[in-house]
Amino acid sequence: MVRWWRLLIGVILLFSGCAKKEVPPIVGESQVPVYQSQKESTTSVSQPKAPSEVEQNQVFSPEEFKDSEKEDWERWKVYGRSTPPLKAVFFDYDDYSIKEDMWEPIKHNVKYLLEHKDLKVELQGNCDERGTNEYNMALGAKRAQEVKKVLTKLGIDEERINTISFGEERPLAKCSNETCWAINRRVDFVIINNK
């Protein structure tokens, strides 16, 4: 009887010691977002999955959207949810750097804000639906901060600029393709009050 118990305990220990441990994948530099260095990262934020080759090449024209969205399409491409005449700044996937073609809207907005020194603006960072909520909130904040940094370098008083991130929570286009995602990756300039 004692021998049977010893054998049973030995088998249990043998199998419990052989549990397979899951090895975490090795993260290469290409997987770390450009804007998030190892030193900067204070919270754990999952990065979004890269779009598949089909998603990247899939572009739809405004004619393929619902009638209600067609009416707004041209305005969205310029203003997003910005307060006209201020224009939105659009971003590439998983990026917060200012694209070369976005300098015209930024210069336009700076000129307007310099002419109307009594206005205060809120920069609202937005993302497309890909990625976790936490990741997109952080990315939206980085986009808004990057635009704020550029505005202050171009002469806008920092006291006149607030930033906020909406992440993926306020999409303009609600379809899931590259055209919609591109419209949703933006910073809106919203006039919040007179100074």
Secondary structure, DSSP 8 states (H G I E B T S, - for coil): -HHHHHHHHHHHHHHHHT----------GGGS-TT--TTT--S---------HHHHH----GGGS-HHHHHHHHHHHHHTT--TTS--EE--TT--S--GGGHHHHHHHHHHHHH-TTEEEEEEEE--S-S-HHHHHHHHHHHHHHHHHHHHHTT--GGGEEEEEEETSS-SS-S-SHHHHHHHSEEEEEEEEE-
